[in-house]
């Protein structure tokens, strides 16, 4: 893919270290591309939340974001799920290798949530408890499933969703980037409650609709702001105002962790929002057609003025 400056979708992002004085161990990235062969625009958004002492958490999250951005950017964009899988596995290996190289970084790790929009097709991949939401037709849906102890406890009916917020194991992760195990990125893209895992996997590449909103965030937001409050915030103001207001609300609740949001909106007039992109084949075709028109005009002129070199 080829990097471009202007995204084909509306984007806003915010990140804040929170109110406890800790370093900001969150990292984010938003990059715009076009596919090299046909000019299709693409947008890659990533949120990562690092953990580890001695600033190791911010190193892990930054490495995760940089590795995935680089690897996906080098892909053709034609096999997005395979490209995302390879990128996240490589990011996990990079974090593990860096942790082993320095004693002060041992145990560092990171979550990651990736949304890749190729044209209007949405692909997601994630590991950990950073989340992706989709607001469509007036309803907010968490498309990711947290890889945490409390999520597994909810699924096994050990605790309720309400009890999960205050449970002592609320921040124990079951999957993440780093450690000795190769990361297993999750490709379940849940579009409705109670959806089966297979159906969620089949949702990869779902076509976004005009008015859709995609939110990526770290748990510094979702620990303190409910889904209903997120839904209400997404209904008012511009993307920039909404992304900022969510961070302000989490800070007002205590801001005990880093808070990061990326908000992506599909314009009501989707076609008007797309950059006018022309593929290489189209350029060559136009050049050949222009050259043929010039030759035909010259031949016609010679005949008109009787300047044929032969009878």
C-alpha positions in Angstrom: 0.0 0.0 0.0 1.0 3.6 -0.5 0.8 6.1 2.3 -1.3 9.2 1.7 -2.0 12.3 3.8 -5.8 12.8 3.5 -8.0 10.0 5.0 -11.2 9.0 3.1 -13.1 8.8 6.4 -13.5 11.3 9.2 -11.1 10.8 12.1 -10.4 12.2 15.6 -8.2 11.0 18.4 -7.3 11.9 22.0 -4.9 10.4 24.6 -4.4 11.5 28.2 -2.2 10.1 31.0 -5.0 10.4 33.5 -5.0 12.0 37.0 -2.7 9.8 39.0 0.6 11.2 37.7 1.6 7.9 35.9 3.3 7.8 32.5 1.1 7.5 29.5 1.6 3.8 28.6 -1.1 4.0 25.9 -0.1 4.4 22.2 -2.2 5.1 19.2 -1.8 5.5 15.4 -4.0 6.5 12.5 -2.5 6.0 9.0 -4.1 6.6 5.6 -3.2 4.6 2.5 -4.3 3.7 -1.0 -3.9 0.3 -2.5 -1.2 0.4 -5.2 -3.0 -1.5 -7.9 -6.5 0.0 -8.0 -6.3 3.1 -5.8 -8.8 2.0 -3.2 -8.4 4.2 0.0 -7.6 2.5 3.3 -7.4 3.6 6.9 -5.5 1.8 9.7 -6.3 2.7 13.3 -4.5 1.2 16.3 -4.8 1.5 20.1 -2.4 -0.3 22.4 -2.2 -0.2 26.2 1.1 -1.2 27.7 2.0 -2.7 31.1 5.3 -3.0 32.9 7.5 -1.0 35.3 10.3 1.4 34.6 8.5 2.9 31.6 8.5 -0.5 30.0 4.7 -0.3 29.4 5.0 2.6 27.1 7.9 0.9 25.3 5.7 -2.2 24.7 2.7 -0.3 23.4 4.8 1.9 21.1 6.6 -1.2 19.7 3.3 -2.9 19.2 1.8 0.0 17.3 4.9 0.7 15.2 5.4 -3.0 14.2 1.7 -3.5 13.2 1.7 -0.2 11.3 4.9 -1.1 9.4 3.9 -4.7 8.6 0.3 -3.8 7.4 1.6 -0.9 5.4 3.9 -3.2 3.5 1.0 -5.5 2.5 -1.0 -5.3 -0.7 -4.3 -5.0 1.2 -5.8 -7.9 -0.6 -5.6 -10.4 2.2 -6.4 -8.3 5.3 -7.0 -11.0 7.8 -3.8 -12.8 7.0 -1.9 -9.5 7.0 -3.3 -8.5 10.4 -2.5 -11.9 11.9 1.1 -11.8 10.7 1.5 -8.2 11.9 0.2 -8.9 15.4 2.2 -12.1 15.8 5.4 -10.2 14.8 4.5 -7.4 17.2 4.2 -9.9 20.1 7.5 -11.5 19.2 9.2 -8.0 19.1 7.8 -7.1 22.6 9.0 -10.5 24.0 12.5 -10.1 22.5 12.8 -6.6 23.9 11.7 -7.7 27.3 14.3 -10.5 27.4 17.1 -8.2 26.4 16.8 -5.8 29.4 16.2 -6.9 33.0 14.2 -3.7 33.7 11.8 -4.6 30.9 11.0 -8.2 31.9 7.3 -8.8 32.1 6.4 -5.9 29.9 3.4 -6.5 27.7 0.7 -4.7 25.7 -2.9 -5.0 24.5 -3.8 -4.1 21.0 -6.9 -3.3 19.0 -6.8 -2.7 15.3 -9.4 -1.5 12.9 -8.5 -1.5 9.2 -11.0 0.0 6.7 -10.3 -0.8 3.1 -12.7 1.3 1.1 -15.8 0.8 3.3 -15.0 -2.7 4.4 -14.1 -3.1 8.1 -11.6 -5.6 9.4 -10.6 -5.9 13.0 -8.1 -7.8 15.1 -7.3 -7.5 18.8 -5.6 -9.0 21.9 -6.3 -8.0 25.4 -9.0 -5.7 26.8 -8.7 -2.6 24.6 -12.0 -2.3 22.8 -13.6 -1.5 19.4 -17.2 -0.3 19.2 -19.5 0.2 16.2 -22.5 2.6 16.4 -24.9 1.9 13.6 -28.6 2.8 13.0 -28.9 4.3 16.5 -27.3 1.3 18.4 -23.9 0.9 20.0 -22.3 -2.5 19.8 -19.0 -3.7 21.4 -17.5 -5.7 18.5 -14.6 -7.0 20.6 -14.6 -9.6 23.4 -12.3 -8.8 26.3 -9.5 -11.3 26.9 -9.7 -11.0 30.7 -10.4 -13.1 33.8 -13.7 -11.3 34.5 -15.0 -11.7 30.9 -14.4 -15.5 31.2 -16.1 -15.4 34.6 -19.1 -13.6 33.1 -19.4 -16.2 30.3 -19.3 -19.0 32.8 -22.0 -17.3 35.0 -19.6 -17.0 37.9 -20.1 -13.2 38.2 -22.4 -10.7 36.6 -21.3 -7.9 34.3 -22.1 -5.4 37.0 -19.8 -7.2 39.5 -17.0 -7.3 36.9 -16.3 -3.5 37.3 -15.4 -3.8 41.0 -14.0 -7.3 41.0 -10.4 -7.6 42.4 -9.4 -9.5 39.2 -10.9 -7.0 36.9 -7.5 -6.2 35.2 -6.1 -9.7 34.9 -5.5 -10.3 31.2 -5.7 -13.8 29.7 -4.2 -12.7 26.3 -1.7 -10.0 25.4 1.4 -9.2 23.4 4.5 -10.3 25.2 5.5 -13.2 27.3 6.6 -16.7 26.2 3.5 -17.6 24.2 2.9 -16.6 20.6 -0.1 -14.1 20.5 -3.4 -15.4 19.1 -5.2 -12.4 17.6 -8.9 -12.5 17.9 -10.9 -11.9 14.7 -14.4 -12.1 16.1 -16.3 -9.0 15.0 -19.5 -9.1 16.9 -22.3 -7.1 15.3 -25.2 -8.1 17.6 -25.5 -9.5 21.1 -25.5 -13.3 21.5 -23.9 -13.8 18.1 -22.0 -17.1 17.6 -18.3 -17.1 17.3 -18.4 -18.4 13.7 -20.9 -15.7 12.7 -18.6 -13.1 14.3 -15.7 -14.4 12.4 -17.7 -14.3 9.2 -18.4 -10.6 9.8 -14.9 -9.6 8.8 -15.1 -7.3 5.8 -18.6 -5.9 6.8 -19.4 -2.9 4.7 -19.7 0.3 6.7 -22.8 2.5 6.1 -23.2 6.3 5.9 -23.4 7.6 9.5 -21.6 4.6 11.1 -19.1 5.4 13.8 -16.2 3.2 14.9 -14.6 3.8 18.3 -11.3 2.3 19.5 -10.3 2.9 23.1 -8.2 1.7 26.0 -9.7 0.4 29.3 -8.9 3.7 30.9 -12.1 4.9 29.3 -14.4 1.8 29.6 -13.5 1.3 33.3 -15.1 4.6 34.2 -17.6 5.4 31.4 -20.5 3.1 30.6 -21.6 1.9 27.2 -24.7 4.0 27.6 -22.7 7.1 28.3 -20.5 6.4 25.3 -23.5 6.0 23.1 -25.0 9.3 24.3 -21.7 11.1 23.7 -21.5 9.7 20.1 -24.8 11.3 19.3 -23.7 14.9 19.9 -21.0 17.2 18.6 -18.3 16.7 16.1 -15.9 13.8 16.2 -13.2 15.9 17.7 -15.6 17.2 20.4 -16.9 13.7 21.1 -13.4 12.1 21.4 -12.3 14.9 23.8 -15.6 14.8 25.9 -15.1 11.0 26.5 -11.6 11.7 27.9 -12.8 14.6 30.0 -15.6 12.4 31.5 -13.2 9.6 32.4 -10.9 12.1 34.0 -13.7 13.6 36.0 -14.5 10.1 37.4 -11.0 9.9 38.8 -8.9 9.1 35.7 -7.0 6.3 37.5 -5.5 5.0 34.2 -4.4 6.3 30.8 -7.3 7.2 28.5 -7.1 6.9 24.7 -9.8 7.2 22.1 -9.8 7.0 18.3 -13.2 7.9 16.6 -13.9 7.2 12.9 -17.0 8.4 11.1 -18.4 7.5 7.8 -19.8 10.7 6.2 -23.4 10.9 5.1 -22.2 11.5 1.5 -19.6 8.8 1.3 -18.7 9.2 -2.4 -18.0 12.9 -1.8 -15.6 12.1 1.0 -13.5 9.8 -1.0 -10.3 11.2 -2.6 -10.3 11.0 -6.4 -7.8 8.2 -6.9 -6.6 7.0 -10.3 -4.8 3.7 -10.6 -1.6 3.2 -12.6 -3.5 1.2 -15.2 -6.0 3.9 -15.7 -3.2 6.5 -16.2 -1.5 4.3 -18.8 -4.8 3.7 -20.6 -5.5 7.5 -20.7 -2.1 8.2 -22.1 -2.5 5.6 -24.9 -5.9 6.9 -25.8 -4.6 10.4 -25.9 -1.7 9.4 -28.2 -4.0 7.6 -30.5 -6.3 10.7 -30.7 -3.3 12.8 -31.7 -2.2 10.4 -34.4 -5.7 10.2 -35.8 -6.0 14.0 -35.9 -2.7 14.3 -37.7 -3.7 11.7 -40.3 -7.0 13.4 -40.9 -5.3 16.8 -41.3 -2.9 15.4 -43.9 -5.8 14.0 -45.9 -7.8 17.1 -45.7 -5.0 19.3 -47.1 -3.9 16.8 -49.7 -0.5 16.2 -48.1 -0.5 12.4 -48.4 3.0 11.1 -49.1 1.4 8.5 -51.4 -1.5 8.4 -53.9 
